[in-house]
Amino acid sequence: MLFSRLSTLATLIGSFGIVNAALTSQTQVWKNAVIGAGGFVPGIVFSPKEPGLAYLRTDIGGAYRSNGDSWIPLTDYANDTEWHDWGIESIAADPIDSRTVYMAVGLYTNSWDPKNGSIIKSTDKGRTWTSGNMPGRGFGERLAIDPGNNKILFFAARSGNGLWKSTNAGVTWSKVTSFPDAGTYIADPTDQSGYNSDKVGVGWVTFDTNTKKPSGTPRIFVGVASLGSSNVFMSNDGGATWTALPAFHDNSYMPHRGVLSPQEKSLYVSFNNRAGPYDGSAGAFGKYNITSGTWTDITPEVSTFGFGGVAVDLQKPGTVMVAALNEWWPDVNIYRSTDGGATWSRLWTWGNYPQINRYFGIDNSLAPYLGGPIGDQDLSLKLVGWMIEALAIDPFDSDHWLYGTGATVSGGHDLTKWDTVHNVTIKAMAAGIEETAVIGLISPKSGAHLLSVVGDIGGFKHDDLNKPSFGFTNPVWGTTVSIDYAGNKPAMVVRVSNGDSASSPQIAVSADGGSTWSPRSASPAAGGYSGGNVAYSADGDILLWTTSGQGVVKSVNGTTFTALYAASGSSFYMSHDAGVTWMTTTPGNITSPNWITASPYKAGEIWLSGNKGIVHSTDYGMTWTALDTITTAWRISAGKSQQPNGPPVLFAAGTIQGMNALYRTDDGGANWIMISDRNNGFGGTSGLIVAADPRIYKRVYVGTNGRGIFYTSDAH
């Protein structure tokens, strides 16, 4: 029995004869399949100029602008050339001209991203941009605009690069050589990848708006990621000279966020002993009185965590909020004071253990995978969230607040009830935000048109592409790495995770199209049986699983998995006897295969993509024919034909005439149509997950690394 998708079991090859087939482009209407965020939101910035305007940044999924309580993506243009623009290091909203916004963009400072970061600018609220995911990405904001002269900007850089200044609205930049400390903290000096061994650098810049002048605001505060030495600095002359503030807690904590309360003439600073957003076991919260030049320790609670997000209410001087970072159990807490930090109230408190008093209600209807509402004594879910580095109160509306978590954006419109009845409604406020890292997609021939597996939050059965759904359960996994279905019995679905198989099975099956699941009781219990990729045979009687640590294993009719070994190289492998014996063909010059897709209509018809394009077989891989024009291909998928009895539509993430893009052919490869465009670059081509719909002509689902799932909504 052949497998309908066998991408990671074998290495496959093909031969090519390139000719100049026709290439055209076609504008598609792209929409997101709604999940409801699904990733880390490290920064939220309200416009200090225009009521109701806010910007939001994600770590790997781009930036957004508010539209009421929903959000509009601003960086969907990112393609193979601009893919790192989905990593938003900082956002600065112009305090004088609300149409102008700046962003510092870039994903990594190690070898994972060969490009340097950049500062980009928009003068139309992010509709268009012009040029001008590391530890500590919750510091901020690193980019700041002078409130008295919006041609002056400062940028706090990573990697020991110090503090930078522009005096011409970001056109050119110069290093502030007088700034005394570029930051010495390194999360893990032993990390050979460079991800954790780079300096976090200068963390944030805050202007004292009480001193703003048209010539430039003289007083500026800057926080630096250093431990054991001065780490908060002040300038009274626009950055020409700098003075270290007095030590707070002997400089044993790093300043994560610095927020000015202008009417109090004070600077609130959250401190942590690590860079975050995942780590940190101690910290404090300080209030610096600018007039007296002294610190007051206003830490709301001393425990095994530090502090992250900070917000002040500009309408109510003395009202300040701070979030714990990271309080992992049973939930993170947020603290609020209306007297400048002299006293505090909490979002939840302990009663007589295990009793917990929650002073909030939950509305996760826009992100139901987060759970709730649940009983007050249920400690199993993190209802408030985790990794809260972004916390903001609308400067024009004391009831409107937002905060970012590791999974979504939450907040509400009744914040001042905290101070009266001490109960607020926390809502998922993620409409329009999709930031999952998609790992696998399938579109079966019956049932739901789309099932997905993603990083961090598991996977979903999308019964309605326009509405969020509950995630997969029994088991509930964080990152799910592969999913497949049986081609002839599409209700049979299998998924695998990359967790600890010694603790629980990391493979689960469904017999009803993904509505309900059961862990495979016969799955191996030893360590290493997790991760990799999984494939169902067409009739659902055989499972092949390429595990991450134990090679390839096989299960026949639900029996115990047994070891199976397969060679790799320039070979295509096929088995007609449940994997007992294998045949090999070597049809050409693909030496680095990427993906196999099978026809939804005809047994034995398959396509193979790789470093030399795409090859096609109609006889179970015995012989191959090269498709013309496409010179490199990554993910491919076959879907519904344009005409009855016509060839399946084939979608390919690949290269034609030197252009990496998403393509479609309706006629077996004679002609290709480019369906990605300048406004929908999907963050690059080589990493896309592609699944064609076998029931809807021209419908394709595209999984991205940070912007969720797109689909062609104009298909029919």
Secondary structure, DSSP 8 states (H G I E B T S, - for coil): --BS--TTT------------EEEE----EEEE---B-S---EEEE-SSSTT-EEEE-SSS-EEEEETTEEEES-TT--TTTGGGG-EEEEEE-SS-TT-EEEEE-S-SSTT--S--EEEEESSTTSS-EE---TTTTSB--EEE-SS-TT-EEEE-STT--EEEESSTTSS-EE-TT-------BS-TT-TTSSSSSB--EEEEEE-GGG--TT----EEEEE--SSS--EEEESSTTSS-EE---SGGG-SEEEEEEEEGGGTEEEEEEESS--SS--S-EEEEEEETTTTEEEE--S--SS-EEEEEEE-TTSTT-EEEEEE---SS---EEEESSTTSS-EESEEE-STT-EEE-EEEE-TTSGGG-----TT--SS-SS-S---EEEE-TT-TT-EEEE-SS-EEEES-GGGGGTTS-EEEEE--TT-B--BEEEEE--SSS-SEEEEETTTEEEEESSTTS---B--SS--SBEEEEEEETTEEEEEEEEE-S-TTTS-SEEEESSTTSS-EE-TTS--STT--SSEEEEBTTSSEEEEE-SSS-EEEEETT---EEE----SS-EEE-SSTTSS-EEE--S---SEEEEEE-SSSTT-EEEEETTEEEEESSTTSS-EE-SSEEEEEEEEEE--SSTTS--EEEEEEEETTEEEEEEESSTTSEEEE--BTTB-TT-STT-EEEE-SSSTT-EEEE-BSS-EEEETT--
